[in-house]
Amino acid sequence: MQFHTGAPCIAGGDLDIAKVQIEKIRLLDPEAGLESEINYELSQDNDALAELLLQQAKQTYKDIPDFFLQAGMHQQRKENYQAAFEELSMAISKNAETEESVVAKYNALYQLGRTSVLGENNIDAGIKALHEFIGEAPYIDGLTPKPWAEFRLANLMALNSQTLEAKTIFTFGKNR
């Protein structure tokens, strides 16, 4: 589906095929189908419909972090950093029982820290989230590498006037 939404038609991309694939995904896994539909609408710059679908997804799947992470990332791309921070905060408060939800929860921790850097606000919460990510995130596919989290942590410490700590992390990493 992602190929068909991203590739130009001359290279084989086809939006009609992408829509058919979304329906097939939905039949196999309603949650994955909804995520695919949201991604499709975002890829076509249909923000209003994507946001409506995200709201529905957060109501339907309110106990998992997945759609709150997706909503936070959407807000971050739009540079609505406070809205992104709120969505990501919700994501990290949710249960993570499947591997996909574990990835979503830990990516939300990283992205909360990144959002704090980009928006230059919620610094303490961003520092806390990145410490948690660095200390607890498992080493599984789909997660941001921990050196990136260390880099973001150093950015936040610099913003927080903790220049010595920031310089140490920039130079040696957090745990070295």
VENNOR-V431427 format. One record per backbone hydrogen bond with DSSP energy under -0.5 kcal/mol. CO is the residue of the C=O (numbers start at 1). NH is the residue of the N-H. If there is no record, write none. Layout:
BEGIN
co->CO nh->NH
co->CO nh->NH
END
This chain:
BEGIN
co->1 nh->5
co->2 nh->6
co->3 nh->7
co->8 nh->11
co->8 nh->13
co->9 nh->12
co->14 nh->18
co->15 nh->19
co->16 nh->20
co->17 nh->21
co->18 nh->22
co->19 nh->23
co->20 nh->24
co->21 nh->25
co->22 nh->26
co->23 nh->27
co->24 nh->28
co->25 nh->29
co->29 nh->33
co->30 nh->34
co->31 nh->35
co->32 nh->36
co->33 nh->37
co->34 nh->38
co->35 nh->39
co->36 nh->40
co->37 nh->41
co->38 nh->42
co->39 nh->43
co->40 nh->44
co->41 nh->46
co->42 nh->45
co->45 nh->47
co->46 nh->50
co->47 nh->51
co->48 nh->52
co->49 nh->53
co->50 nh->54
co->51 nh->55
co->52 nh->56
co->53 nh->57
co->54 nh->58
co->55 nh->59
co->56 nh->60
co->57 nh->61
co->59 nh->62
co->61 nh->64
co->63 nh->95
co->65 nh->69
co->66 nh->70
co->67 nh->71
co->68 nh->72
co->69 nh->73
co->70 nh->74
co->71 nh->75
co->72 nh->76
co->73 nh->77
co->74 nh->78
co->75 nh->80
co->76 nh->79
co->79 nh->81
co->80 nh->84
co->81 nh->85
co->82 nh->86
co->83 nh->87
co->84 nh->88
co->85 nh->89
co->86 nh->90
co->87 nh->91
co->88 nh->92
co->89 nh->93
co->90 nh->93
co->91 nh->94
co->95 nh->65
co->98 nh->102
co->99 nh->103
co->100 nh->104
co->101 nh->105
co->102 nh->106
co->103 nh->107
co->104 nh->108
co->105 nh->109
co->106 nh->110
co->107 nh->111
co->108 nh->112
co->109 nh->113
co->110 nh->114
co->111 nh->115
co->112 nh->116
co->113 nh->117
co->114 nh->118
co->115 nh->119
co->116 nh->120
co->116 nh->121
co->122 nh->126
co->123 nh->127
co->124 nh->128
co->125 nh->129
co->126 nh->130
co->127 nh->131
co->128 nh->132
co->129 nh->133
co->130 nh->134
co->131 nh->135
co->132 nh->136
co->133 nh->137
co->138 nh->140
co->140 nh->143
co->145 nh->148
co->145 nh->149
co->146 nh->150
co->147 nh->151
co->148 nh->152
co->149 nh->153
co->150 nh->154
co->151 nh->155
co->152 nh->156
co->153 nh->157
co->154 nh->158
co->155 nh->159
co->156 nh->160
co->157 nh->162
co->158 nh->161
co->161 nh->163
co->162 nh->166
co->163 nh->167
co->164 nh->168
co->165 nh->169
co->166 nh->170
co->167 nh->171
co->168 nh->172
co->168 nh->173
co->169 nh->173
co->173 nh->176
END
